[in-house]
Amino acid sequence: MFIDYVGLLLINMSAGLFLLAGYLYKGIESKQQKKWSPALAISGFIATSYGCHMTWHWPLPGSYNVAFGEMSVLLGALFLGAAFCLAMDWDMLIVAAYGFFSGLAATIVGCRIINLGMTKEPLIAGIGFILTGLCGIFSAPALYFRANRFFRLLGSITLIIAALIWARTGYMACWSHLADLAKWMPATMR
């Protein structure tokens, strides 16, 4: 039996995507954009630190470490970059350029999860990765055309749908992990 923290990563990603949707829809016009920075930094820190651990130590079977660990590192780096830009009053267009490449990777991972039938629900997980990836791919145009409320609304809706997919999956993982691991004991206590 292995122990994973994918539920934590998914709930964290869901929270971060909801926050990003709020920022894109309403906060991007605010004169107090710095207030969004701490929340995005929290999501970025959790995603990056746990994603790095998963990428370095491979606690999951097979390529799940690639899908969830490496993509978590990329997403976490984006959240940290966005938080830093907001805190420093810098333009986020360069971070969005990085988001294009990270988003492309997430989209490829989503397609491959569906293709390989990975996870208990490959279609849902694949769509979650694809939608999250598309948000990264289109982050630069969304920032460039920030005055267009329709683009911002479309981006926010896409972020919210992706966040809902990850929230459902993450909370269901927490629910099942509590039952699956209820009798687990560390080696030192066996």
Secondary structure, 3 states (H helix, E strand, C coil): CCCCCHHHHHHHHHHHHHHHHHHHHCHHHCCCHHHHHHHHHHHHHHHHHHHHHHHHHCCCCCCHHHHHHHHHHHHHHHHHHHHHHHHHCCCCHHHHHHHHHHHHHHHHHHHHHHHHCCCCCHHHHHHHHHHHHHHHHCHHHHHHCCCCHHHHHHHHHHHHHHHHHHHHHHHHHHHHHHHHCCCCCCHHHC
